[in-house]
Amino acid sequence: MIDLRSDTVTKPTEGMREAMACAEVGDDVYGEDPTVNRLQDMAAAMFGKKAALFVPSGTMANQLAIRLHTQPGQEVIVEGKSHIVRYEQGAAGALAGVQLHWVLGDRGLISAEQVEAAVRPKDPYTIQTALICLESTHNNGGGTIYPLATIERIRAVAVAHAIPMHLDGARLFNAIAATTLPPAAYAQHFETLSVCLSKGLGAPVGSLLMMNDLTLLDKAKRLRRMYGGSMRQSGILAAAGIYALEHHIGRLKVDHDHAKQLARALQQISTVRINPHDVDTNIVIFDVIGHRLSPSAIVAALKKEGVLINAIGGDSFRAVTHLDISSAMIQEACSIFSHTLAN
Ligand SMILES: Cc1ncc(COP(=O)(O)O)c(C=O)c1O
């Protein structure tokens, strides 16, 4: 089966499993797991931040950040199709007591002008803006990379209004691999940022929340405990993360090339609408128009032929390339798409 549903479906490689099996461990609630400490130090140094906190998921990292920067009754500016809006089960409202102020982006990217317009006036009766969240790469936008210049302009708005910024960098490593910009070039503009080890990097579990403010780190540790995310001998998981950081960042470019190849093949099919130039990284979003089958029947037909993808609403579909997808699998997927999607 060629599983293009998500880059979260990867299984740990032999080398990664070996690193996990050999990991030195301790009780991380006591701060005594040397492998967790090493992963956190490595990540913080890589992103030019003072501290990193290992957490079980990207959702937890985002939700800790929202809770850290806000008070109940405040508002967070966030893109309308972001993971925080769509897939975190209303956690920002349920756990932090905040309201999300959606701004609709272009392929998931919002502009400084949109952010400026969304910041609430500081008067005694309007809800107060406490945080600006960006997502890069943007999942629903199609793996879109925020241009650094856009982030800088949004940052200027945030600084002018004294509003902190959080980056949902679940797939920031894809942006880093694609642009070859140093990780700190992105990280410097955010009070907190999260990255996932369990997406393109291929680790089974884990995300990191990074920051400069050590008071925030203390608070984040307490909240992680409150949210049930404190772990014990989690060095076994952190070892997979270290292995991923050491071995799997450079190869993300292969996934990006595969995604482009897939997009170019899809463009040749008469029922498919896609612009391969829109494929920045490893996510391919395309529409199928006027096909005799419904979207769910298209997914089922592709599955029967050996390819898994997701229908993501309306006429749209998403295919994601990753570590467990070889060039031969991409070639085969292209031919399956061309005979299954042709009307
Ligand atoms: C952009 C983005 N942020 C956050 C997450 C959450 O990660 P997790 O599934 O580890 O909670 C995802 C997961 O797909 C994501 O795509």
The ligand as an ORCA input file, in Angstrom:
! r2SCAN-3c Opt
* xyz 0 1
  C       0.170     22.118     11.471
  C      -0.024     21.133     12.578
  N       0.070     21.538     13.843
  C      -0.090     20.707     14.874
  C      -0.353     19.374     14.662
  C      -0.608     18.490     15.839
  O       0.261     17.450     15.998
  P      -0.179     16.165     16.853
  O      -0.932     15.287     15.941
  O       1.155     15.608     17.287
  O      -0.974     16.642     17.999
  C      -0.473     18.894     13.346
  C      -0.780     17.468     13.105
  O      -1.020     17.020     12.020
  C      -0.322     19.796     12.279
  O      -0.460     19.419     10.999
*
